[in-house]
Amino acid sequence: MSFHEPHEMHSRRLGRNLGVGLTLGAFIIIVFALTVVKIDNGGSMEGFDHTVRPGLVVDENAGGAE
């Protein structure tokens, strides 16, 4: 059993597959990095849990116009 020389089509497919793979890998790394940054800065995040959020309550007594 002998191996044949790879066809030119296979080398082109390999190049395209590597390009798609590297692009997909870069996308995954970007999404992961953004997720990590968002979680690290999560101290100021408030989830939507159907309750009153103190950060959004407007104080009617505060302000300049009376």
PyMOL commands that place a pseudoatom at each C-alpha (Angstrom):
pseudoatom trace, name=CA, resn=MET, resi=1, chain=A, elem=C, hetatm=0, pos=[0.000, 0.000, 0.000]
pseudoatom trace, name=CA, resn=SER, resi=2, chain=A, elem=C, hetatm=0, pos=[1.564, 3.271, -1.087]
pseudoatom trace, name=CA, resn=PHE, resi=3, chain=A, elem=C, hetatm=0, pos=[0.518, 6.779, -0.249]
pseudoatom trace, name=CA, resn=HIS, resi=4, chain=A, elem=C, hetatm=0, pos=[-0.172, 9.118, -3.095]
pseudoatom trace, name=CA, resn=GLU, resi=5, chain=A, elem=C, hetatm=0, pos=[1.104, 12.640, -3.373]
pseudoatom trace, name=CA, resn=PRO, resi=6, chain=A, elem=C, hetatm=0, pos=[-1.524, 15.064, -1.942]
pseudoatom trace, name=CA, resn=HIS, resi=7, chain=A, elem=C, hetatm=0, pos=[-3.581, 16.808, -4.553]
pseudoatom trace, name=CA, resn=GLU, resi=8, chain=A, elem=C, hetatm=0, pos=[-3.371, 20.592, -4.947]
pseudoatom trace, name=CA, resn=MET, resi=9, chain=A, elem=C, hetatm=0, pos=[-7.026, 20.860, -3.897]
pseudoatom trace, name=CA, resn=HIS, resi=10, chain=A, elem=C, hetatm=0, pos=[-6.218, 19.387, -0.489]
pseudoatom trace, name=CA, resn=SER, resi=11, chain=A, elem=C, hetatm=0, pos=[-3.538, 21.967, 0.192]
pseudoatom trace, name=CA, resn=ARG, resi=12, chain=A, elem=C, hetatm=0, pos=[-5.972, 24.779, -0.697]
pseudoatom trace, name=CA, resn=ARG, resi=13, chain=A, elem=C, hetatm=0, pos=[-8.606, 23.291, 1.602]
pseudoatom trace, name=CA, resn=LEU, resi=14, chain=A, elem=C, hetatm=0, pos=[-6.045, 23.019, 4.383]
pseudoatom trace, name=CA, resn=GLY, resi=15, chain=A, elem=C, hetatm=0, pos=[-5.246, 26.711, 4.011]
pseudoatom trace, name=CA, resn=ARG, resi=16, chain=A, elem=C, hetatm=0, pos=[-8.916, 27.693, 4.109]
pseudoatom trace, name=CA, resn=ASN, resi=17, chain=A, elem=C, hetatm=0, pos=[-9.602, 25.423, 7.057]
pseudoatom trace, name=CA, resn=LEU, resi=18, chain=A, elem=C, hetatm=0, pos=[-6.707, 26.931, 8.985]
pseudoatom trace, name=CA, resn=GLY, resi=19, chain=A, elem=C, hetatm=0, pos=[-7.989, 30.424, 8.212]
pseudoatom trace, name=CA, resn=VAL, resi=20, chain=A, elem=C, hetatm=0, pos=[-11.508, 29.586, 9.380]
pseudoatom trace, name=CA, resn=GLY, resi=21, chain=A, elem=C, hetatm=0, pos=[-10.134, 27.855, 12.463]
pseudoatom trace, name=CA, resn=LEU, resi=22, chain=A, elem=C, hetatm=0, pos=[-7.933, 30.797, 13.415]
pseudoatom trace, name=CA, resn=THR, resi=23, chain=A, elem=C, hetatm=0, pos=[-10.804, 33.234, 12.879]
pseudoatom trace, name=CA, resn=LEU, resi=24, chain=A, elem=C, hetatm=0, pos=[-13.104, 31.126, 15.035]
pseudoatom trace, name=CA, resn=GLY, resi=25, chain=A, elem=C, hetatm=0, pos=[-10.414, 30.841, 17.721]
pseudoatom trace, name=CA, resn=ALA, resi=26, chain=A, elem=C, hetatm=0, pos=[-9.889, 34.617, 17.723]
pseudoatom trace, name=CA, resn=PHE, resi=27, chain=A, elem=C, hetatm=0, pos=[-13.644, 35.177, 18.065]
pseudoatom trace, name=CA, resn=ILE, resi=28, chain=A, elem=C, hetatm=0, pos=[-13.817, 32.769, 21.010]
pseudoatom trace, name=CA, resn=ILE, resi=29, chain=A, elem=C, hetatm=0, pos=[-10.872, 34.489, 22.718]
pseudoatom trace, name=CA, resn=ILE, resi=30, chain=A, elem=C, hetatm=0, pos=[-12.477, 37.933, 22.256]
pseudoatom trace, name=CA, resn=VAL, resi=31, chain=A, elem=C, hetatm=0, pos=[-15.816, 36.754, 23.693]
pseudoatom trace, name=CA, resn=PHE, resi=32, chain=A, elem=C, hetatm=0, pos=[-14.056, 35.071, 26.612]
pseudoatom trace, name=CA, resn=ALA, resi=33, chain=A, elem=C, hetatm=0, pos=[-11.973, 38.178, 27.349]
pseudoatom trace, name=CA, resn=LEU, resi=34, chain=A, elem=C, hetatm=0, pos=[-15.041, 40.427, 27.266]
pseudoatom trace, name=CA, resn=THR, resi=35, chain=A, elem=C, hetatm=0, pos=[-16.848, 38.027, 29.602]
pseudoatom trace, name=CA, resn=VAL, resi=36, chain=A, elem=C, hetatm=0, pos=[-13.962, 38.031, 32.074]
pseudoatom trace, name=CA, resn=VAL, resi=37, chain=A, elem=C, hetatm=0, pos=[-13.752, 41.834, 32.032]
pseudoatom trace, name=CA, resn=LYS, resi=38, chain=A, elem=C, hetatm=0, pos=[-17.500, 42.166, 32.557]
pseudoatom trace, name=CA, resn=ILE, resi=39, chain=A, elem=C, hetatm=0, pos=[-17.426, 39.729, 35.476]
pseudoatom trace, name=CA, resn=ASP, resi=40, chain=A, elem=C, hetatm=0, pos=[-14.425, 41.486, 37.045]
pseudoatom trace, name=CA, resn=ASN, resi=41, chain=A, elem=C, hetatm=0, pos=[-16.273, 44.827, 36.887]
pseudoatom trace, name=CA, resn=GLY, resi=42, chain=A, elem=C, hetatm=0, pos=[-19.481, 43.234, 38.177]
pseudoatom trace, name=CA, resn=GLY, resi=43, chain=A, elem=C, hetatm=0, pos=[-19.491, 45.061, 41.497]
pseudoatom trace, name=CA, resn=SER, resi=44, chain=A, elem=C, hetatm=0, pos=[-21.630, 47.807, 40.009]
pseudoatom trace, name=CA, resn=MET, resi=45, chain=A, elem=C, hetatm=0, pos=[-23.890, 45.455, 38.046]
pseudoatom trace, name=CA, resn=GLU, resi=46, chain=A, elem=C, hetatm=0, pos=[-27.458, 44.971, 39.181]
pseudoatom trace, name=CA, resn=GLY, resi=47, chain=A, elem=C, hetatm=0, pos=[-29.459, 42.063, 37.854]
pseudoatom trace, name=CA, resn=PHE, resi=48, chain=A, elem=C, hetatm=0, pos=[-33.041, 42.266, 36.649]
pseudoatom trace, name=CA, resn=ASP, resi=49, chain=A, elem=C, hetatm=0, pos=[-34.920, 40.488, 39.425]
pseudoatom trace, name=CA, resn=HIS, resi=50, chain=A, elem=C, hetatm=0, pos=[-38.277, 42.348, 39.430]
pseudoatom trace, name=CA, resn=THR, resi=51, chain=A, elem=C, hetatm=0, pos=[-37.502, 44.336, 42.554]
pseudoatom trace, name=CA, resn=VAL, resi=52, chain=A, elem=C, hetatm=0, pos=[-36.932, 48.030, 43.227]
pseudoatom trace, name=CA, resn=ARG, resi=53, chain=A, elem=C, hetatm=0, pos=[-33.355, 48.982, 42.442]
pseudoatom trace, name=CA, resn=PRO, resi=54, chain=A, elem=C, hetatm=0, pos=[-32.102, 51.778, 44.702]
pseudoatom trace, name=CA, resn=GLY, resi=55, chain=A, elem=C, hetatm=0, pos=[-29.795, 53.065, 41.991]
pseudoatom trace, name=CA, resn=LEU, resi=56, chain=A, elem=C, hetatm=0, pos=[-32.767, 53.918, 39.764]
pseudoatom trace, name=CA, resn=VAL, resi=57, chain=A, elem=C, hetatm=0, pos=[-35.056, 55.499, 42.365]
pseudoatom trace, name=CA, resn=VAL, resi=58, chain=A, elem=C, hetatm=0, pos=[-35.363, 59.250, 41.842]
pseudoatom trace, name=CA, resn=ASP, resi=59, chain=A, elem=C, hetatm=0, pos=[-35.284, 61.293, 45.039]
pseudoatom trace, name=CA, resn=GLU, resi=60, chain=A, elem=C, hetatm=0, pos=[-38.081, 63.852, 44.688]
pseudoatom trace, name=CA, resn=ASN, resi=61, chain=A, elem=C, hetatm=0, pos=[-36.699, 66.052, 47.487]
pseudoatom trace, name=CA, resn=ALA, resi=62, chain=A, elem=C, hetatm=0, pos=[-33.294, 66.384, 45.852]
pseudoatom trace, name=CA, resn=GLY, resi=63, chain=A, elem=C, hetatm=0, pos=[-32.794, 68.839, 43.043]
pseudoatom trace, name=CA, resn=GLY, resi=64, chain=A, elem=C, hetatm=0, pos=[-32.685, 72.543, 42.335]
pseudoatom trace, name=CA, resn=ALA, resi=65, chain=A, elem=C, hetatm=0, pos=[-36.240, 73.485, 41.350]
pseudoatom trace, name=CA, resn=GLU, resi=66, chain=A, elem=C, hetatm=0, pos=[-38.819, 73.935, 44.096]
for i in range(1, 66): cmd.bond("trace and resi %d" % i, "trace and resi %d" % (i + 1))
show_as sticks, trace
zoom trace
